[in-house]
Amino acid sequence: MEFIHEPVLLNECIEALGIKPDGIYVDATTGGAGHSAEIAKRLKNGRLICIDRDSDALNAAKVRLSPFADRVIFIKSNFGNLSRALNEAGITAINGILFDLGVSSYQLDAPERGFSYMNDGPLDMRMDKSQTLTAYDIVNTWPEEELARILFEYGEERFSRRIANSIATKRAAAKIETTAELAKLIASAMPAASRREKQHPAKRSFQAIRIAVNSELDEVEKALNEAVPLLITGGRIAVITFHSLEDRIVKQTYREKSKGCTCPPDFPVCVCGKKPELKIINRKSILPGDKELGENPRSRSAKLRTAEKL
């Protein structure tokens, strides 16, 4: 299956990054290279570092970006290891960095990757196929209480306990092997009214398990904290999120790094010496317009937030 991913908020991202022809930019979540291609087009003497932990994504990106091979460096790495990955490539300062935190269309649509409740496949959900932990392991071996916790915290699933109990009961008799089997089990554990909601009843639970498999929220916070010191003054960081948990981390990180002094309000002078690191560019997130929503329905939950290094 061809690795295709429609880049979300493409023009908005390019505008947010303010590409300079001789700048150094990082696409920390290269995916199908849709954003990367637009960045690379605008470079002359500059460099683009493409990072992804999915080998399929990097292989596809190398093909798509072959016309710009003289200005692109590819790195297989989790973006949570951003500083180390860039340091090993000899990069110590950058003009801009983009994080697109969505799951690619290829990953969702390829049954063998096990991300989707719409396609039957093995319970996998690994973005990096070389890691050992899979969705099968979580579903079949994690304690019921831990399952309920991740479903509630990562999926914001209000029926988390019912679903976790159904999973535990089923796996005690026979292991849960496939995405279709898990999706059906989740739906059956929910009240009838919930199964009639607009979104698929398994959507929140699959999101939660995927986040747990890939340690996504921990990696986002770590990556943002590593990215900011790498930016030169005036450099930009742009992040596209697709659910409230990620968006909350981005907002809080931007807010904390744009705040500066953390001394109590009643202190007559600042003693902490903390200076603001970022200036928030858009206080409200940028959302897809009607045209993009019509052309790419998967963009409907996307939010873009941008900040600039002081």
C-alpha positions in Angstrom: 0.0 0.0 0.0 1.4 3.4 -1.0 2.2 5.8 1.9 -0.1 8.7 1.2 -1.0 11.4 3.7 -2.9 14.6 2.9 -1.0 17.4 4.8 -3.3 19.2 7.1 -3.3 23.0 7.4 -0.5 23.1 4.8 -0.6 26.7 3.8 -1.1 27.8 7.4 1.9 25.8 8.5 4.2 27.3 5.8 3.1 30.8 6.7 3.6 30.1 10.4 7.1 28.9 9.9 8.1 31.9 7.7 10.5 29.8 5.6 13.9 31.5 4.9 15.7 30.1 1.8 19.0 29.6 3.8 17.4 28.5 7.0 17.5 25.1 8.8 14.1 23.5 9.4 12.9 20.3 11.0 9.8 18.3 10.1 9.8 16.2 13.3 6.9 14.0 12.0 7.6 13.6 8.4 4.9 11.1 7.5 4.1 11.1 3.8 6.3 14.3 3.4 3.4 16.6 2.4 4.6 19.4 4.7 8.3 18.5 4.0 7.9 18.9 0.3 6.5 22.4 0.6 9.3 23.4 3.0 12.0 21.9 0.8 10.6 23.8 -2.3 11.3 27.1 -0.5 14.9 26.3 0.4 18.0 27.2 -1.6 21.1 27.0 0.6 19.1 25.9 3.6 18.5 22.4 5.0 15.5 20.3 6.0 15.8 17.5 8.5 13.1 14.9 8.2 12.5 12.8 11.3 10.1 9.9 11.7 10.1 6.7 13.7 8.1 4.8 11.0 10.5 3.2 8.4 7.6 3.1 5.9 7.1 6.8 6.2 10.8 7.6 5.8 11.1 5.4 2.7 8.1 7.1 1.1 9.5 10.5 2.0 12.8 9.8 0.4 11.0 9.0 -2.9 8.8 12.1 -2.7 11.6 14.4 -1.7 14.1 13.0 -4.2 14.0 16.3 -6.3 15.3 18.0 -3.2 17.9 15.5 -2.2 20.7 18.1 -2.0 18.9 19.9 0.9 17.3 17.1 2.9 18.6 14.9 5.7 16.6 11.9 6.9 16.7 10.6 10.4 14.9 7.5 11.8 14.1 8.5 15.3 11.3 9.2 17.8 10.8 12.9 18.0 11.0 12.6 21.8 14.8 12.1 21.2 15.0 15.3 19.2 18.1 16.8 20.7 20.1 13.6 20.3 18.9 13.0 16.8 19.9 16.5 15.6 23.1 16.5 17.5 24.2 13.2 15.8 23.4 15.0 12.5 25.6 17.9 13.5 22.6 20.3 13.9 22.8 22.6 16.9 20.5 25.4 16.0 17.4 25.6 13.8 15.1 28.3 12.2 11.9 26.4 12.6 10.3 23.1 13.5 7.0 21.5 12.7 5.1 18.7 14.6 2.1 17.1 13.0 0.8 14.9 15.7 -1.8 13.1 13.6 -1.8 9.5 12.5 -1.2 9.2 8.8 -3.8 8.0 6.4 -1.5 5.2 5.4 -1.3 4.0 9.0 -5.0 4.2 9.5 -5.9 2.6 6.2 -3.4 -0.2 6.2 -5.1 -3.1 8.0 -1.8 -4.8 8.8 -0.8 -1.8 11.0 -3.7 -2.4 13.3 -4.6 1.3 13.9 -8.2 1.3 12.7 -11.4 0.1 14.1 -12.8 0.2 10.5 -10.4 -2.4 9.1 -9.8 -5.8 10.4 -6.1 -6.5 11.2 -3.8 -7.6 14.0 -3.7 -5.6 17.2 -0.5 -3.7 16.6 -0.7 0.1 16.5 3.1 0.6 16.6 4.3 3.7 14.8 7.8 2.2 15.1 7.5 -1.4 14.0 10.8 -2.3 15.7 9.5 -1.6 19.2 8.2 -4.6 21.2 5.1 -3.3 22.9 1.9 -3.7 20.8 -1.8 -3.1 21.3 -2.1 -6.9 21.6 0.1 -6.8 24.7 -1.9 -4.0 26.3 -5.3 -5.5 25.6 -4.4 -9.0 26.7 -1.9 -8.5 29.5 -2.4 -5.1 31.3 -4.4 -5.2 34.5 -8.1 -4.3 34.2 -7.6 -1.2 36.4 -4.8 0.0 34.2 -6.9 -0.5 31.1 -9.7 1.5 32.6 -7.2 4.3 33.5 -5.8 4.7 30.0 -9.2 4.5 28.4 -10.5 7.2 30.7 -7.3 9.5 30.6 -6.2 9.0 27.1 -9.5 8.4 25.3 -11.7 10.4 27.6 -14.0 7.4 27.5 -16.8 7.7 30.0 -17.6 4.0 29.9 -13.9 3.0 30.5 -14.6 0.7 33.4 -17.3 -1.2 31.6 -15.1 -1.6 28.6 -12.1 -2.7 30.6 -14.2 -5.2 32.4 -15.5 -6.7 29.2 -12.0 -6.9 27.8 -10.8 -8.7 31.0 -13.7 -11.1 30.9 -13.2 -12.0 27.3 -9.5 -12.4 27.4 -9.8 -14.8 30.4 -11.5 -17.2 28.0 -9.5 -16.5 24.9 -7.0 -13.9 23.7 -8.3 -10.9 21.7 -6.5 -11.1 18.4 -7.8 -8.5 15.9 -9.0 -4.9 15.7 -12.4 -6.1 14.5 -12.8 -8.3 17.5 -11.8 -5.5 19.9 -14.0 -2.9 18.2 -17.0 -5.3 18.4 -16.3 -6.0 22.1 -16.0 -2.3 23.0 -19.3 -1.5 21.3 -21.1 -4.4 23.1 -19.9 -3.1 26.4 -21.5 0.3 25.9 -25.2 1.3 26.4 -27.3 1.2 23.3 -27.7 5.0 23.2 -24.0 5.4 23.1 -23.7 3.0 20.2 -26.0 5.3 18.2 -23.8 8.3 18.5 -22.3 9.9 15.4 -18.8 8.7 16.0 -17.8 5.0 16.1 -18.2 3.6 19.6 -14.6 2.3 19.5 -13.0 5.6 18.4 -12.0 6.9 21.9 -10.8 3.5 23.1 -8.6 2.9 20.0 -7.2 6.4 20.5 -6.3 5.6 24.1 -4.6 2.3 23.3 -2.7 3.8 20.4 -1.4 6.6 22.7 -0.4 4.1 25.3 1.4 1.9 22.8 3.5 4.8 21.4 3.8 6.8 24.7 2.6 9.7 22.6 1.7 12.3 25.4 5.0 11.8 27.2 6.9 12.1 23.9 5.1 15.3 22.9 6.0 17.1 26.2 9.6 16.0 26.0 9.9 17.0 22.4 8.6 20.5 22.9 10.9 21.1 25.8 13.9 19.9 23.6 12.8 21.9 20.6 12.7 25.4 22.1 16.4 25.6 23.1 17.3 24.6 19.6 15.5 27.5 18.0 17.5 30.6 17.1 16.0 34.0 18.1 13.0 34.6 15.8 12.8 30.9 15.0 9.3 29.3 15.0 7.7 26.2 16.4 4.4 25.1 14.9 2.4 22.2 16.3 -0.7 20.5 14.8 -2.8 18.5 17.3 -5.8 16.3 16.8 -7.2 15.8 20.3 -7.6 17.8 23.5 -4.9 16.0 25.5 -2.2 17.0 23.0 -3.5 20.5 22.6 -3.5 21.0 26.3 0.2 20.0 26.5 1.0 22.4 23.7 -0.9 25.3 25.2 0.6 24.8 28.7 4.1 24.5 27.3 3.8 27.7 25.2 2.2 29.5 28.2 4.9 28.4 30.6 7.7 29.3 28.3 6.2 32.7 27.4 5.6 33.7 31.1 9.0 34.5 32.4 9.2 35.4 36.1 7.7 32.8 38.4 8.2 34.7 41.7 5.1 35.1 44.0 3.1 38.2 43.2 3.9 39.8 46.5 7.7 39.8 45.9 8.9 43.4 45.4 11.6 42.3 42.9 12.2 39.2 40.8 14.6 36.8 42.4 14.1 33.8 40.1 15.7 35.5 37.1 13.5 33.5 34.7 13.0 35.2 31.3 10.4 34.4 28.7 11.6 32.0 26.0 8.7 32.2 23.6 6.2 34.7 22.2 2.9 33.1 21.3 1.9 34.0 17.7 -1.7 32.9 17.7 -3.6 33.0 21.0 -6.4 31.0 19.5 -5.7 27.9 17.5 -5.9 28.0 13.7 -8.5 25.6 12.4 -9.1 24.2 8.9 -11.3 26.2 6.6 -14.5 25.0 4.9 -12.6 24.2 1.7 -10.1 21.9 3.5 -12.8 20.3 5.6 -14.7 19.4 2.4 -11.6 18.0 0.7 -10.2 16.2 3.7 -12.7 15.3 6.4 -9.9 13.9 8.6 -8.7 17.4 9.2 -11.8 18.4 11.1 -10.2 18.0 14.6 -6.8 19.6 13.6 -5.6 22.7 15.5 -2.4 24.6 14.8 -0.5 26.6 17.4 2.6 28.6 16.7 5.2 30.4 18.9 8.4 32.3 18.2 11.7 32.1 20.1 12.7 35.3 21.9 
